[in-house]
Amino acid sequence: MTIRIKKASSMLYTAELTLPDMPGVAASWATPEPMSVDQIVDELQKRGAHQTDIGDAFYAADPDWLSR
């Protein structure tokens, strides 16, 4: 599972989730437009992403993301 997050503006981000090829599992997901942190976290968790991995991806995109 790979999570890529990019900062779109001061409060919005885009995200892309790539999953390994497995029968019956969606191959990937991406935000249709920039979204808030809470929206992205909810979507990623629905798809099985771990909270630590999500936090690490946000930090890589924006080291100050928690202070926003």
mmCIF file of the N, C-alpha and C atoms, coordinates in Angstrom:
data_MODEL
# 
_entry.id   MODEL 
# 
loop_
_atom_site.group_PDB 
_atom_site.id 
_atom_site.type_symbol 
_atom_site.label_atom_id 
_atom_site.label_alt_id 
_atom_site.label_comp_id 
_atom_site.label_asym_id 
_atom_site.label_entity_id 
_atom_site.label_seq_id 
_atom_site.pdbx_PDB_ins_code 
_atom_site.Cartn_x 
_atom_site.Cartn_y 
_atom_site.Cartn_z 
_atom_site.occupancy 
_atom_site.B_iso_or_equiv 
_atom_site.pdbx_formal_charge 
_atom_site.auth_seq_id 
_atom_site.auth_comp_id 
_atom_site.auth_asym_id 
_atom_site.auth_atom_id 
_atom_site.pdbx_PDB_model_num 
ATOM 1   N N  . MET A 1 1  ? 0.850   -1.169  0.000  1.00 0.00 ? 1  MET A N  1 
ATOM 2   C CA . MET A 1 1  ? 0.000   0.000   0.000  1.00 0.00 ? 1  MET A CA 1 
ATOM 3   C C  . MET A 1 1  ? 0.897   1.233   0.000  1.00 0.00 ? 1  MET A C  1 
ATOM 4   N N  . THR A 1 2  ? 0.645   2.115   -0.943 1.00 0.00 ? 2  THR A N  1 
ATOM 5   C CA . THR A 1 2  ? 1.407   3.353   -1.039 1.00 0.00 ? 2  THR A CA 1 
ATOM 6   C C  . THR A 1 2  ? 0.440   4.529   -0.960 1.00 0.00 ? 2  THR A C  1 
ATOM 7   N N  . ILE A 1 3  ? 0.770   5.489   -0.102 1.00 0.00 ? 3  ILE A N  1 
ATOM 8   C CA . ILE A 1 3  ? -0.039  6.694   0.038  1.00 0.00 ? 3  ILE A CA 1 
ATOM 9   C C  . ILE A 1 3  ? 0.819   7.883   -0.378 1.00 0.00 ? 3  ILE A C  1 
ATOM 10  N N  . ARG A 1 4  ? 0.319   8.665   -1.321 1.00 0.00 ? 4  ARG A N  1 
ATOM 11  C CA . ARG A 1 4  ? 0.999   9.894   -1.735 1.00 0.00 ? 4  ARG A CA 1 
ATOM 12  C C  . ARG A 1 4  ? 0.047   11.054  -1.489 1.00 0.00 ? 4  ARG A C  1 
ATOM 13  N N  . ILE A 1 5  ? 0.518   12.043  -0.758 1.00 0.00 ? 5  ILE A N  1 
ATOM 14  C CA . ILE A 1 5  ? -0.285  13.224  -0.470 1.00 0.00 ? 5  ILE A CA 1 
ATOM 15  C C  . ILE A 1 5  ? 0.478   14.447  -0.946 1.00 0.00 ? 5  ILE A C  1 
ATOM 16  N N  . LYS A 1 6  ? -0.246  15.379  -1.550 1.00 0.00 ? 6  LYS A N  1 
ATOM 17  C CA . LYS A 1 6  ? 0.347   16.636  -2.004 1.00 0.00 ? 6  LYS A CA 1 
ATOM 18  C C  . LYS A 1 6  ? -0.478  17.788  -1.451 1.00 0.00 ? 6  LYS A C  1 
ATOM 19  N N  . LYS A 1 7  ? 0.209   18.821  -1.045 1.00 0.00 ? 7  LYS A N  1 
ATOM 20  C CA . LYS A 1 7  ? -0.451  20.021  -0.540 1.00 0.00 ? 7  LYS A CA 1 
ATOM 21  C C  . LYS A 1 7  ? -0.980  20.817  -1.726 1.00 0.00 ? 7  LYS A C  1 
ATOM 22  N N  . ALA A 1 8  ? -2.278  21.131  -1.697 1.00 0.00 ? 8  ALA A N  1 
ATOM 23  C CA . ALA A 1 8  ? -2.900  21.889  -2.788 1.00 0.00 ? 8  ALA A CA 1 
ATOM 24  C C  . ALA A 1 8  ? -3.053  23.363  -2.431 1.00 0.00 ? 8  ALA A C  1 
ATOM 25  N N  . SER A 1 9  ? -3.295  23.640  -1.149 1.00 0.00 ? 9  SER A N  1 
ATOM 26  C CA . SER A 1 9  ? -3.404  25.014  -0.660 1.00 0.00 ? 9  SER A CA 1 
ATOM 27  C C  . SER A 1 9  ? -3.120  24.963  0.838  1.00 0.00 ? 9  SER A C  1 
ATOM 28  N N  . SER A 1 10 ? -3.341  26.050  1.531  1.00 0.00 ? 10 SER A N  1 
ATOM 29  C CA . SER A 1 10 ? -2.999  26.075  2.959  1.00 0.00 ? 10 SER A CA 1 
ATOM 30  C C  . SER A 1 10 ? -3.819  25.074  3.773  1.00 0.00 ? 10 SER A C  1 
ATOM 31  N N  . MET A 1 11 ? -5.019  24.720  3.325  1.00 0.00 ? 11 MET A N  1 
ATOM 32  C CA . MET A 1 11 ? -5.880  23.816  4.101  1.00 0.00 ? 11 MET A CA 1 
ATOM 33  C C  . MET A 1 11 ? -6.351  22.580  3.329  1.00 0.00 ? 11 MET A C  1 
ATOM 34  N N  . LEU A 1 12 ? -5.976  22.462  2.066  1.00 0.00 ? 12 LEU A N  1 
ATOM 35  C CA . LEU A 1 12 ? -6.462  21.361  1.234  1.00 0.00 ? 12 LEU A CA 1 
ATOM 36  C C  . LEU A 1 12 ? -5.312  20.547  0.654  1.00 0.00 ? 12 LEU A C  1 
ATOM 37  N N  . TYR A 1 13 ? -5.590  19.270  0.456  1.00 0.00 ? 13 TYR A N  1 
ATOM 38  C CA . TYR A 1 13 ? -4.584  18.336  -0.045 1.00 0.00 ? 13 TYR A CA 1 
ATOM 39  C C  . TYR A 1 13 ? -5.221  17.424  -1.085 1.00 0.00 ? 13 TYR A C  1 
ATOM 40  N N  . THR A 1 14 ? -4.374  16.810  -1.904 1.00 0.00 ? 14 THR A N  1 
ATOM 41  C CA . THR A 1 14 ? -4.814  15.728  -2.767 1.00 0.00 ? 14 THR A CA 1 
ATOM 42  C C  . THR A 1 14 ? -4.116  14.467  -2.277 1.00 0.00 ? 14 THR A C  1 
ATOM 43  N N  . ALA A 1 15 ? -4.727  13.342  -2.546 1.00 0.00 ? 15 ALA A N  1 
ATOM 44  C CA . ALA A 1 15 ? -4.147  12.078  -2.095 1.00 0.00 ? 15 ALA A CA 1 
ATOM 45  C C  . ALA A 1 15 ? -4.346  11.007  -3.150 1.00 0.00 ? 15 ALA A C  1 
ATOM 46  N N  . GLU A 1 16 ? -3.421  10.056  -3.136 1.00 0.00 ? 16 GLU A N  1 
ATOM 47  C CA . GLU A 1 16 ? -3.496  8.908   -4.032 1.00 0.00 ? 16 GLU A CA 1 
ATOM 48  C C  . GLU A 1 16 ? -3.095  7.677   -3.233 1.00 0.00 ? 16 GLU A C  1 
ATOM 49  N N  . LEU A 1 17 ? -3.911  6.650   -3.316 1.00 0.00 ? 17 LEU A N  1 
ATOM 50  C CA . LEU A 1 17 ? -3.653  5.397   -2.627 1.00 0.00 ? 17 LEU A CA 1 
ATOM 51  C C  . LEU A 1 17 ? -3.495  4.310   -3.673 1.00 0.00 ? 17 LEU A C  1 
ATOM 52  N N  . THR A 1 18 ? -2.395  3.597   -3.622 1.00 0.00 ? 18 THR A N  1 
ATOM 53  C CA . THR A 1 18 ? -2.157  2.491   -4.534 1.00 0.00 ? 18 THR A CA 1 
ATOM 54  C C  . THR A 1 18 ? -2.076  1.217   -3.712 1.00 0.00 ? 18 THR A C  1 
ATOM 55  N N  . LEU A 1 19 ? -2.893  0.262   -4.082 1.00 0.00 ? 19 LEU A N  1 
ATOM 56  C CA . LEU A 1 19 ? -2.929  -1.026  -3.377 1.00 0.00 ? 19 LEU A CA 1 
ATOM 57  C C  . LEU A 1 19 ? -2.287  -2.099  -4.244 1.00 0.00 ? 19 LEU A C  1 
ATOM 58  N N  . PRO A 1 20 ? -1.762  -3.147  -3.609 1.00 0.00 ? 20 PRO A N  1 
ATOM 59  C CA . PRO A 1 20 ? -1.203  -4.243  -4.399 1.00 0.00 ? 20 PRO A CA 1 
ATOM 60  C C  . PRO A 1 20 ? -2.312  -4.931  -5.198 1.00 0.00 ? 20 PRO A C  1 
ATOM 61  N N  . ASP A 1 21 ? -1.946  -5.507  -6.331 1.00 0.00 ? 21 ASP A N  1 
ATOM 62  C CA . ASP A 1 21 ? -2.925  -6.227  -7.154 1.00 0.00 ? 21 ASP A CA 1 
ATOM 63  C C  . ASP A 1 21 ? -3.375  -7.484  -6.426 1.00 0.00 ? 21 ASP A C  1 
ATOM 64  N N  . MET A 1 22 ? -4.643  -7.473  -6.035 1.00 0.00 ? 22 MET A N  1 
ATOM 65  C CA . MET A 1 22 ? -5.230  -8.634  -5.361 1.00 0.00 ? 22 MET A CA 1 
ATOM 66  C C  . MET A 1 22 ? -6.646  -8.808  -5.888 1.00 0.00 ? 22 MET A C  1 
ATOM 67  N N  . PRO A 1 23 ? -7.063  -10.042 -6.124 1.00 0.00 ? 23 PRO A N  1 
ATOM 68  C CA . PRO A 1 23 ? -8.435  -10.269 -6.599 1.00 0.00 ? 23 PRO A CA 1 
ATOM 69  C C  . PRO A 1 23 ? -9.460  -9.700  -5.615 1.00 0.00 ? 23 PRO A C  1 
ATOM 70  N N  . GLY A 1 24 ? -10.429 -8.973  -6.136 1.00 0.00 ? 24 GLY A N  1 
ATOM 71  C CA . GLY A 1 24 ? -11.491 -8.438  -5.307 1.00 0.00 ? 24 GLY A CA 1 
ATOM 72  C C  . GLY A 1 24 ? -11.150 -7.166  -4.561 1.00 0.00 ? 24 GLY A C  1 
ATOM 73  N N  . VAL A 1 25 ? -9.957  -6.607  -4.781 1.00 0.00 ? 25 VAL A N  1 
ATOM 74  C CA . VAL A 1 25 ? -9.536  -5.383  -4.098 1.00 0.00 ? 25 VAL A CA 1 
ATOM 75  C C  . VAL A 1 25 ? -9.336  -4.294  -5.140 1.00 0.00 ? 25 VAL A C  1 
ATOM 76  N N  . ALA A 1 26 ? -9.925  -3.139  -4.889 1.00 0.00 ? 26 ALA A N  1 
ATOM 77  C CA . ALA A 1 26 ? -9.741  -2.020  -5.815 1.00 0.00 ? 26 ALA A CA 1 
ATOM 78  C C  . ALA A 1 26 ? -8.251  -1.693  -5.914 1.00 0.00 ? 26 ALA A C  1 
ATOM 79  N N  . ALA A 1 27 ? -7.787  -1.408  -7.113 1.00 0.00 ? 27 ALA A N  1 
ATOM 80  C CA . ALA A 1 27 ? -6.362  -1.199  -7.339 1.00 0.00 ? 27 ALA A CA 1 
ATOM 81  C C  . ALA A 1 27 ? -5.857  0.127   -6.808 1.00 0.00 ? 27 ALA A C  1 
ATOM 82  N N  . SER A 1 28 ? -6.694  1.152   -6.849 1.00 0.00 ? 28 SER A N  1 
ATOM 83  C CA . SER A 1 28 ? -6.220  2.449   -6.392 1.00 0.00 ? 28 SER A CA 1 
ATOM 84  C C  . SER A 1 28 ? -7.393  3.377   -6.107 1.00 0.00 ? 28 SER A C  1 
ATOM 85  N N  . TRP A 1 29 ? -7.060  4.504   -5.493 1.00 0.00 ? 29 TRP A N  1 
ATOM 86  C CA . TRP A 1 29 ? -8.039  5.539   -5.207 1.00 0.00 ? 29 TRP A CA 1 
ATOM 87  C C  . TRP A 1 29 ? -7.302  6.866   -5.225 1.00 0.00 ? 29 TRP A C  1 
ATOM 88  N N  . ALA A 1 30 ? -7.974  7.916   -5.670 1.00 0.00 ? 30 ALA A N  1 
ATOM 89  C CA . ALA A 1 30 ? -7.405  9.259   -5.648 1.00 0.00 ? 30 ALA A CA 1 
ATOM 90  C C  . ALA A 1 30 ? -8.518  10.260  -5.352 1.00 0.00 ? 30 ALA A C  1 
ATOM 91  N N  . THR A 1 31 ? -8.150  11.346  -4.719 1.00 0.00 ? 31 THR A N  1 
ATOM 92  C CA . THR A 1 31 ? -9.130  12.387  -4.447 1.00 0.00 ? 31 THR A CA 1 
ATOM 93  C C  . THR A 1 31 ? -9.612  12.965  -5.778 1.00 0.00 ? 31 THR A C  1 
ATOM 94  N N  . PRO A 1 32 ? -10.916 13.192  -5.916 1.00 0.00 ? 32 PRO A N  1 
ATOM 95  C CA . PRO A 1 32 ? -11.420 13.768  -7.153 1.00 0.00 ? 32 PRO A CA 1 
ATOM 96  C C  . PRO A 1 32 ? -11.083 15.257  -7.271 1.00 0.00 ? 32 PRO A C  1 
ATOM 97  N N  . GLU A 1 33 ? -10.806 15.892  -6.140 1.00 0.00 ? 33 GLU A N  1 
ATOM 98  C CA . GLU A 1 33 ? -10.448 17.310  -6.059 1.00 0.00 ? 33 GLU A CA 1 
ATOM 99  C C  . GLU A 1 33 ? -9.747  17.506  -4.720 1.00 0.00 ? 33 GLU A C  1 
ATOM 100 N N  . PRO A 1 34 ? -9.096  18.638  -4.490 1.00 0.00 ? 34 PRO A N  1 
ATOM 101 C CA . PRO A 1 34 ? -8.473  18.869  -3.184 1.00 0.00 ? 34 PRO A CA 1 
ATOM 102 C C  . PRO A 1 34 ? -9.506  18.734  -2.053 1.00 0.00 ? 34 PRO A C  1 
ATOM 103 N N  . MET A 1 35 ? -9.064  18.117  -0.970 1.00 0.00 ? 35 MET A N  1 
ATOM 104 C CA . MET A 1 35 ? -9.951  17.834  0.162  1.00 0.00 ? 35 MET A CA 1 
ATOM 105 C C  . MET A 1 35 ? -9.262  18.230  1.469  1.00 0.00 ? 35 MET A C  1 
ATOM 106 N N  . SER A 1 36 ? -10.067 18.309  2.532  1.00 0.00 ? 36 SER A N  1 
ATOM 107 C CA . SER A 1 36 ? -9.515  18.611  3.853  1.00 0.00 ? 36 SER A CA 1 
ATOM 108 C C  . SER A 1 36 ? -8.812  17.376  4.418  1.00 0.00 ? 36 SER A C  1 
ATOM 109 N N  . VAL A 1 37 ? -8.003  17.599  5.437  1.00 0.00 ? 37 VAL A N  1 
ATOM 110 C CA . VAL A 1 37 ? -7.303  16.499  6.101  1.00 0.00 ? 37 VAL A CA 1 
ATOM 111 C C  . VAL A 1 37 ? -8.310  15.465  6.600  1.00 0.00 ? 37 VAL A C  1 
ATOM 112 N N  . ASP A 1 38 ? -9.355  15.918  7.282  1.00 0.00 ? 38 ASP A N  1 
ATOM 113 C CA . ASP A 1 38 ? -10.341 14.991  7.847  1.00 0.00 ? 38 ASP A CA 1 
ATOM 114 C C  . ASP A 1 38 ? -11.011 14.143  6.767  1.00 0.00 ? 38 ASP A C  1 
ATOM 115 N N  . GLN A 1 39 ? -11.337 14.755  5.643  1.00 0.00 ? 39 GLN A N  1 
ATOM 116 C CA . GLN A 1 39 ? -11.972 14.014  4.551  1.00 0.00 ? 39 GLN A CA 1 
ATOM 117 C C  . GLN A 1 39 ? -11.025 12.948  4.001  1.00 0.00 ? 39 GLN A C  1 
ATOM 118 N N  . ILE A 1 40 ? -9.771  13.321  3.813  1.00 0.00 ? 40 ILE A N  1 
ATOM 119 C CA . ILE A 1 40 ? -8.800  12.367  3.273  1.00 0.00 ? 40 ILE A CA 1 
ATOM 120 C C  . ILE A 1 40 ? -8.554  11.235  4.261  1.00 0.00 ? 40 ILE A C  1 
ATOM 121 N N  . VAL A 1 41 ? -8.398  11.565  5.529  1.00 0.00 ? 41 VAL A N  1 
ATOM 122 C CA . VAL A 1 41 ? -8.175  10.524  6.543  1.00 0.00 ? 41 VAL A CA 1 
ATOM 123 C C  . VAL A 1 41 ? -9.339  9.545   6.552  1.00 0.00 ? 41 VAL A C  1 
ATOM 124 N N  . ASP A 1 42 ? -10.559 10.051  6.528  1.00 0.00 ? 42 ASP A N  1 
ATOM 125 C CA . ASP A 1 42 ? -11.737 9.174   6.515  1.00 0.00 ? 42 ASP A CA 1 
ATOM 126 C C  . ASP A 1 42 ? -11.715 8.232   5.311  1.00 0.00 ? 42 ASP A C  1 
ATOM 127 N N  . GLU A 1 43 ? -11.452 8.783   4.137  1.00 0.00 ? 43 GLU A N  1 
ATOM 128 C CA . GLU A 1 43 ? -11.437 7.969   2.916  1.00 0.00 ? 43 GLU A CA 1 
ATOM 129 C C  . GLU A 1 43 ? -10.327 6.916   2.953  1.00 0.00 ? 43 GLU A C  1 
ATOM 130 N N  . LEU A 1 44 ? -9.149  7.306   3.405  1.00 0.00 ? 44 LEU A N  1 
ATOM 131 C CA . LEU A 1 44 ? -8.037  6.354   3.454  1.00 0.00 ? 44 LEU A CA 1 
ATOM 132 C C  . LEU A 1 44 ? -8.294  5.250   4.471  1.00 0.00 ? 44 LEU A C  1 
ATOM 133 N N  . GLN A 1 45 ? -8.857  5.596   5.620  1.00 0.00 ? 45 GLN A N  1 
ATOM 134 C CA . GLN A 1 45 ? -9.156  4.580   6.627  1.00 0.00 ? 45 GLN A CA 1 
ATOM 135 C C  . GLN A 1 45 ? -10.230 3.610   6.126  1.00 0.00 ? 45 GLN A C  1 
ATOM 136 N N  . LYS A 1 46 ? -11.203 4.097   5.372  1.00 0.00 ? 46 LYS A N  1 
ATOM 137 C CA . LYS A 1 46 ? -12.228 3.220   4.791  1.00 0.00 ? 46 LYS A CA 1 
ATOM 138 C C  . LYS A 1 46 ? -11.588 2.175   3.879  1.00 0.00 ? 46 LYS A C  1 
ATOM 139 N N  . ARG A 1 47 ? -10.460 2.539   3.291  1.00 0.00 ? 47 ARG A N  1 
ATOM 140 C CA . ARG A 1 47 ? -9.785  1.650   2.352  1.00 0.00 ? 47 ARG A CA 1 
ATOM 141 C C  . ARG A 1 47 ? -8.672  0.842   3.014  1.00 0.00 ? 47 ARG A C  1 
ATOM 142 N N  . GLY A 1 48 ? -8.620  0.875   4.346  1.00 0.00 ? 48 GLY A N  1 
ATOM 143 C CA . GLY A 1 48 ? -7.696  0.023   5.085  1.00 0.00 ? 48 GLY A CA 1 
ATOM 144 C C  . GLY A 1 48 ? -6.334  0.610   5.398  1.00 0.00 ? 48 GLY A C  1 
ATOM 145 N N  . ALA A 1 49 ? -6.134  1.887   5.126  1.00 0.00 ? 49 ALA A N  1 
ATOM 146 C CA . ALA A 1 49 ? -4.839  2.503   5.439  1.00 0.00 ? 49 ALA A CA 1 
ATOM 147 C C  . ALA A 1 49 ? -4.706  2.693   6.948  1.00 0.00 ? 49 ALA A C  1 
ATOM 148 N N  . HIS A 1 50 ? -3.522  2.473   7.447  1.00 0.00 ? 50 HIS A N  1 
ATOM 149 C CA . HIS A 1 50 ? -3.251  2.604   8.877  1.00 0.00 ? 50 HIS A CA 1 
ATOM 150 C C  . HIS A 1 50 ? -2.988  4.066   9.228  1.00 0.00 ? 50 HIS A C  1 
ATOM 151 N N  . GLN A 1 51 ? -3.431  4.460   10.395 1.00 0.00 ? 51 GLN A N  1 
ATOM 152 C CA . GLN A 1 51 ? -3.307  5.845   10.855 1.00 0.00 ? 51 GLN A CA 1 
ATOM 153 C C  . GLN A 1 51 ? -1.855  6.338   10.821 1.00 0.00 ? 51 GLN A C  1 
ATOM 154 N N  . THR A 1 52 ? -0.919  5.495   11.197 1.00 0.00 ? 52 THR A N  1 
ATOM 155 C CA . THR A 1 52 ? 0.495   5.886   11.187 1.00 0.00 ? 52 THR A CA 1 
ATOM 156 C C  . THR A 1 52 ? 0.971   6.173   9.768  1.00 0.00 ? 52 THR A C  1 
ATOM 157 N N  . ASP A 1 53 ? 0.582   5.317   8.818  1.00 0.00 ? 53 ASP A N  1 
ATOM 158 C CA . ASP A 1 53 ? 0.977   5.520   7.421  1.00 0.00 ? 53 ASP A CA 1 
ATOM 159 C C  . ASP A 1 53 ? 0.371   6.800   6.852  1.00 0.00 ? 53 ASP A C  1 
ATOM 160 N N  . ILE A 1 54 ? -0.869  7.076   7.234  1.00 0.00 ? 54 ILE A N  1 
ATOM 161 C CA . ILE A 1 54 ? -1.526  8.306   6.790  1.00 0.00 ? 54 ILE A CA 1 
ATOM 162 C C  . ILE A 1 54 ? -0.784  9.515   7.343  1.00 0.00 ? 54 ILE A C  1 
ATOM 163 N N  . GLY A 1 55 ? -0.474  9.500   8.627  1.00 0.00 ? 55 GLY A N  1 
ATOM 164 C CA . GLY A 1 55 ? 0.259   10.604  9.248  1.00 0.00 ? 55 GLY A CA 1 
ATOM 165 C C  . GLY A 1 55 ? 1.619   10.809  8.616  1.00 0.00 ? 55 GLY A C  1 
ATOM 166 N N  . ASP A 1 56 ? 2.313   9.715   8.333  1.00 0.00 ? 56 ASP A N  1 
ATOM 167 C CA . ASP A 1 56 ? 3.627   9.813   7.687  1.00 0.00 ? 56 ASP A CA 1 
ATOM 168 C C  . ASP A 1 56 ? 3.522   10.454  6.305  1.00 0.00 ? 56 ASP A C  1 
ATOM 169 N N  . ALA A 1 57 ? 2.475   10.103  5.556  1.00 0.00 ? 57 ALA A N  1 
ATOM 170 C CA . ALA A 1 57 ? 2.291   10.670  4.215  1.00 0.00 ? 57 ALA A CA 1 
ATOM 171 C C  . ALA A 1 57 ? 1.981   12.168  4.293  1.00 0.00 ? 57 ALA A C  1 
ATOM 172 N N  . PHE A 1 58 ? 1.146   12.559  5.260  1.00 0.00 ? 58 PHE A N  1 
ATOM 173 C CA . PHE A 1 58 ? 0.868   13.984  5.434  1.00 0.00 ? 58 PHE A CA 1 
ATOM 174 C C  . PHE A 1 58 ? 2.139   14.734  5.829  1.00 0.00 ? 58 PHE A C  1 
ATOM 175 N N  . TYR A 1 59 ? 2.923   14.157  6.713  1.00 0.00 ? 59 TYR A N  1 
ATOM 176 C CA . TYR A 1 59 ? 4.155   14.808  7.151  1.00 0.00 ? 59 TYR A CA 1 
ATOM 177 C C  . TYR A 1 59 ? 5.129   14.980  5.981  1.00 0.00 ? 59 TYR A C  1 
ATOM 178 N N  . ALA A 1 60 ? 5.218   13.969  5.126  1.00 0.00 ? 60 ALA A N  1 
ATOM 179 C CA . ALA A 1 60 ? 6.106   14.078  3.963  1.00 0.00 ? 60 ALA A CA 1 
ATOM 180 C C  . ALA A 1 60 ? 5.665   15.195  3.022  1.00 0.00 ? 60 ALA A C  1 
ATOM 181 N N  . ALA A 1 61 ? 4.351   15.404  2.919  1.00 0.00 ? 61 ALA A N  1 
ATOM 182 C CA . ALA A 1 61 ? 3.816   16.443  2.038  1.00 0.00 ? 61 ALA A CA 1 
ATOM 183 C C  . ALA A 1 61 ? 3.910   17.830  2.665  1.00 0.00 ? 61 ALA A C  1 
ATOM 184 N N  . ASP A 1 62 ? 3.770   17.893  3.993  1.00 0.00 ? 62 ASP A N  1 
ATOM 185 C CA . ASP A 1 62 ? 3.710   19.167  4.688  1.00 0.00 ? 62 ASP A CA 1 
ATOM 186 C C  . ASP A 1 62 ? 4.090   18.955  6.155  1.00 0.00 ? 62 ASP A C  1 
ATOM 187 N N  . PRO A 1 63 ? 5.353   19.194  6.506  1.00 0.00 ? 63 PRO A N  1 
ATOM 188 C CA . PRO A 1 63 ? 5.791   18.951  7.894  1.00 0.00 ? 63 PRO A CA 1 
ATOM 189 C C  . PRO A 1 63 ? 4.986   19.699  8.949  1.00 0.00 ? 63 PRO A C  1 
ATOM 190 N N  . ASP A 1 64 ? 4.301   20.770  8.579  1.00 0.00 ? 64 ASP A N  1 
ATOM 191 C CA . ASP A 1 64 ? 3.505   21.543  9.546  1.00 0.00 ? 64 ASP A CA 1 
ATOM 192 C C  . ASP A 1 64 ? 2.023   21.184  9.503  1.00 0.00 ? 64 ASP A C  1 
ATOM 193 N N  . TRP A 1 65 ? 1.657   20.063  8.899  1.00 0.00 ? 65 TRP A N  1 
ATOM 194 C CA . TRP A 1 65 ? 0.244   19.748  8.690  1.00 0.00 ? 65 TRP A CA 1 
ATOM 195 C C  . TRP A 1 65 ? -0.543  19.642  9.993  1.00 0.00 ? 65 TRP A C  1 
ATOM 196 N N  . LEU A 1 66 ? 0.054   19.200  11.066 1.00 0.00 ? 66 LEU A N  1 
ATOM 197 C CA . LEU A 1 66 ? -0.683  19.051  12.329 1.00 0.00 ? 66 LEU A CA 1 
ATOM 198 C C  . LEU A 1 66 ? -1.019  20.389  12.971 1.00 0.00 ? 66 LEU A C  1 
ATOM 199 N N  . SER A 1 67 ? -0.267  21.401  12.658 1.00 0.00 ? 67 SER A N  1 
ATOM 200 C CA . SER A 1 67 ? -0.506  22.712  13.271 1.00 0.00 ? 67 SER A CA 1 
ATOM 201 C C  . SER A 1 67 ? -1.563  23.523  12.513 1.00 0.00 ? 67 SER A C  1 
ATOM 202 N N  . ARG A 1 68 ? -2.071  22.993  11.422 1.00 0.00 ? 68 ARG A N  1 
ATOM 203 C CA . ARG A 1 68 ? -3.075  23.720  10.625 1.00 0.00 ? 68 ARG A CA 1 
ATOM 204 C C  . ARG A 1 68 ? -4.473  23.373  11.064 1.00 0.00 ? 68 ARG A C  1 
# 
